[in-house]
Amino acid sequence: VMVKFKRMGLNIKTVGEKVYVSMTDNPDNPDFKYYAHTRGTERREAFYLGAYLGYEKDAKLRSVTGQKPLENISITDARTKSQANGKGYEACGFYQLIFLQAMYVLKYGNLDSQTAIGQGLTSGGQSAKNTTGATNGKGVDFGTTSSSDQMRFQYIEDFYGNRFWAVDGVATDSSLSLIHISEPT
């Protein structure tokens, strides 16, 4: 199960100490960037993300309800298992994640997603791992005040909580400071 994100432009700018985020549904506005919808020089009309955390079947990373997601997968393995599905499949990239974070800020107008949407499955740290599908039928965004319930944002279950995401195309140093952004290969 995949979630489609049509081509939309993103503009993030800093003025003084304030950060301004805006999006447009105009697919070609020169004042906006389309990094989430571009690979190299190739324009994409949409990108897709799994509605569920990745489950492995036949050495391929799949988005399937009712399954236990993979644990402790490296970026290289996530990339390989995603690309095994065919041309255009890849793990979530840095620019796709930034795109979704900007969507959240614009929709909710704050940085406290756990209050706005719900706690997500955060009790017990990463030891509280549930199978996929707990948010089926719950709408576009869903969450509760309980830290033992899974959440969803833009139909993506466990946007936070339950398990760590492997995000392709970004590197950090040991203090988690951003040191490099690149396109997934």
Order of alpha helices (4+ residues) and beta strands (2+ residues): beta-beta-beta-beta-beta-beta-beta-beta-alpha-alpha-alpha-beta-beta-beta-beta
